Amino acid sequence: MEDFELARRLKKLGRIDLLELEASTSDRRWRALGITRTTLINQAIVIGYLLGCSPYSLSSWYRRSSKVRR
């Protein structure tokens, strides 16, 4: 949630410009869990963060909910 909080704080200081640079990340979780499930998990984590849930709780919940069910 560090990137989320950083963006929130920077937004309060003014306009955020986007750079035309690429960042590479793994898509394993998106492929394994699907777009809908991954998006719902991410949004639930953000809501929990905004409601004041502890980072430990959010991390634990994220790991459990993101396991691939076979």
N, C-alpha and C positions, 0 to 999 in steps of 0.2 A: 504493500500500500504506500510505499515511499514515493513512488512516481505520482500516484493519485494525490497525495497530500502536497507534494511539491507544486504540482500544477494548480491546485486550489489556492495555495498561498501566492504563487506568481500572478495568477489571474486578478487577485485583489490589488496588486501593484500596477496593473495596466494590461495592455494588449499583449497577447502571446503570439509571436510570429512562428510560423512553421518553416523549417529548413527543407530544402530539396535534397536531403541526404537519405540514403537507405540504411535501415537497420535489419540485421538478420537475426531471426529467432527460430526456435524449433516449432513445428506445427504438430508435433506428436499428440498433444492433448486434444487439439481440435479434431484431428483425424480419428483418434480413438473414441472420443466421447460425442462427437458431432457438434454442429454449430449451435443448435438449440440448447442442448444440455450445458455446453460450455458457457454460453452466454448467460443462461439462467444462474449457473453457479457463480459466475463473476459478478452479476448484479446482486445476488444475495450477499456476497462478501462485502460489496460496497455499502449496501444498506446496513449490514451489521456494523461496519466501521463507523458509518455516520450516526448510528444509534448508540455508539460508545462501547461496543463489545471489545474485549481485550484482544490484543494482537495474537496472544497464545491461543485463545479460543478460535479466532478466525483462521489461523494457520492450521490448527487441528481439524477443523471442520472442512477446510479446503482440501486437505490431503485425503480425508475419508471420502468426501463426495466426488473426488476426481479419480478414484480408482476405477479402472476399466473392469466392467462386469462381463464375464465370459459365459 
